Amino acid sequence: MIDILLKFDSQEQAGLIGEQLGYTTRDPETGEFQTTQATLDLAICVIGIHYYPDPEEVDEEGNPVLKADNQYWVMVRSLVDIDIPPEIQPFIVERDPNNPQIPSQTWA
């Protein structure tokens, strides 16, 4: 089993890579991307834009203000051992539970 966290510059970039790999299609009328959520071997979870607490900016109660990172995050789980496609290698992010700027979602 392989878990991968991916960070793209935009939904458009993620959708185009997904199309190349055969997991995403684009509606010809609306232009919206539709991603296959699961197959027998693979599961995809679209996180989208990640919001994280900015310790530099607090609200009137002293709580950190949430900031959008304006990136597009996707989690992928392969239930079988596969070679990681070269198309996604530049977008792989190593998980770091201590870094709030990286989504902390995990598979159940």
C-alpha positions in Angstrom: 0.0 0.0 0.0 1.2 3.5 -0.9 -0.1 6.8 0.4 0.8 10.0 -1.4 0.0 13.6 -0.7 0.2 15.9 -3.7 0.2 19.7 -3.9 -0.7 21.5 -7.2 -0.6 25.2 -8.1 -4.3 25.1 -9.0 -7.3 22.9 -9.6 -6.6 23.3 -13.4 -3.1 21.8 -13.0 -4.4 18.9 -10.9 -7.2 18.2 -13.3 -4.9 18.2 -16.3 -2.5 15.7 -14.6 -5.5 13.6 -13.6 -6.7 13.6 -17.2 -3.3 12.4 -18.4 -3.4 9.6 -15.9 -7.0 8.6 -16.7 -8.5 9.4 -13.3 -10.1 12.7 -14.2 -12.4 13.9 -17.0 -13.6 17.4 -17.9 -17.3 18.1 -18.6 -17.3 19.6 -22.2 -20.2 21.9 -21.4 -19.2 23.3 -18.0 -15.4 22.7 -18.1 -15.6 21.2 -14.5 -13.3 18.4 -13.6 -14.7 15.1 -12.3 -12.3 12.8 -10.6 -12.8 9.1 -10.0 -12.9 8.7 -6.2 -12.0 5.1 -6.1 -11.2 1.9 -8.1 -10.4 -1.5 -6.9 -6.8 -0.5 -6.6 -6.8 3.2 -5.9 -8.6 5.8 -3.8 -8.4 9.6 -4.4 -9.4 12.2 -1.9 -9.5 15.8 -3.1 -8.7 18.2 -0.3 -8.6 21.3 -2.4 -7.4 24.6 -0.8 -5.8 24.1 2.6 -6.5 26.6 5.4 -4.0 26.9 8.2 -3.7 29.1 11.3 -1.4 32.1 10.9 0.3 32.8 14.2 1.3 36.2 13.0 -2.3 37.3 12.6 -4.9 36.9 15.4 -8.6 37.9 15.7 -10.1 40.0 18.5 -10.2 37.0 20.8 -6.5 36.2 20.3 -7.1 33.2 18.1 -4.9 32.7 15.0 -6.7 33.8 11.7 -7.0 31.0 9.1 -5.1 31.7 5.9 -5.8 30.0 2.5 -2.7 28.6 0.9 -4.3 28.9 -2.6 -2.8 25.5 -3.6 -4.8 22.4 -4.6 -4.1 19.3 -2.4 -5.0 15.7 -3.3 -4.4 12.5 -1.3 -3.9 9.2 -3.2 -3.9 5.7 -1.8 -2.8 2.8 -3.9 -3.9 -0.5 -2.4 -1.3 -2.3 -4.6 2.4 -1.6 -5.0 2.8 0.6 -8.1 5.5 2.7 -9.7 4.8 6.3 -9.0 3.9 7.9 -12.4 6.6 10.5 -13.4 3.8 13.0 -14.0 3.0 13.3 -10.3 6.6 13.1 -8.9 7.2 16.9 -8.9 4.0 17.4 -6.8 4.6 14.9 -4.0 4.8 16.5 -0.6 6.2 14.7 2.5 3.8 14.7 5.4 4.7 16.6 8.5 2.1 16.6 11.3 4.0 19.4 13.0 3.7 21.8 10.0 0.2 23.4 9.9 0.9 24.5 6.3 0.6 20.9 5.2 -2.8 19.2 5.4 -3.0 16.7 8.2 -5.8 14.6 6.7 -5.2 10.8 6.8 -7.0 7.8 5.6 -9.2 6.1 8.1 
